[in-house]
Amino acid sequence: MDPKKEGKPGGPEKISAPLAPDLLKHEEPKLIKETEGQRISDLEDQMKRLQAEFENYKKRTGKERETLMMAGSAATIIKLLPVLDEMEVATAAMVHDPSSKNLKHGVEMLHKKFIHVLEKEGLSEMKALGESFDPYRHEAIRTVEGKEDGKITEVMKKGYLFKGNVLRHAMVVVSRKPEERNESKTQDVVYKTPIEVQQK
């Protein structure tokens, strides 16, 4: 007899037999389920990333659109400021003219409505009179002597802000203290003659 067929101890190791068809049938759905679960998880992660990217894109484009709209509004309003100035000059000129009382009232009403519309768009008048001079907000056209340094004593042309940012600098007159003259501490020596000394 062939010793290999008898399966004596010390013989060659037995090779494990392949899984039976019944076992494969049970393992296959499990592998398919695990693969599908991983694929769904990957797709969900990918969708979350795309959603986050889209939200960032919406925010970025929204800010850009808002910036462009603000720039366009500011450019339009700054062109209308000279009209506003002329209305104020005209109103001031009619104060001492009794015959233009009705016209003055009409201009004032028009000016008030004009200001209201511009304020709704974001325009606001800059406070300047009595304030400390700020080179980022004011433009000094001359200085006058005063009790304090750097105080605005007169507004020649109003300044305006647009949504908190300087749209036009105010043209102002600024005070400065008069220069103190250094008085000499040495006194003049008066020379007297002997006769003048005796008389004294």
FENDAVEN-V928980 format. One line per field, one symbol per residue. ss: DSSP state (2 for helix, 1 for strand, 0 for the rest). A space follows every 10 residues. Layout:
ss->???
//
This chain:
ss->0022220000 0000000000 2222222222 2222222222 2222222222 2222222222 2222222222 2222222222 2222222222 2220000222 2222222222 2222222222 2011100000 0100000111 1111100000 1111111001 1100111101 1111110000 0000000000 0002222220
//
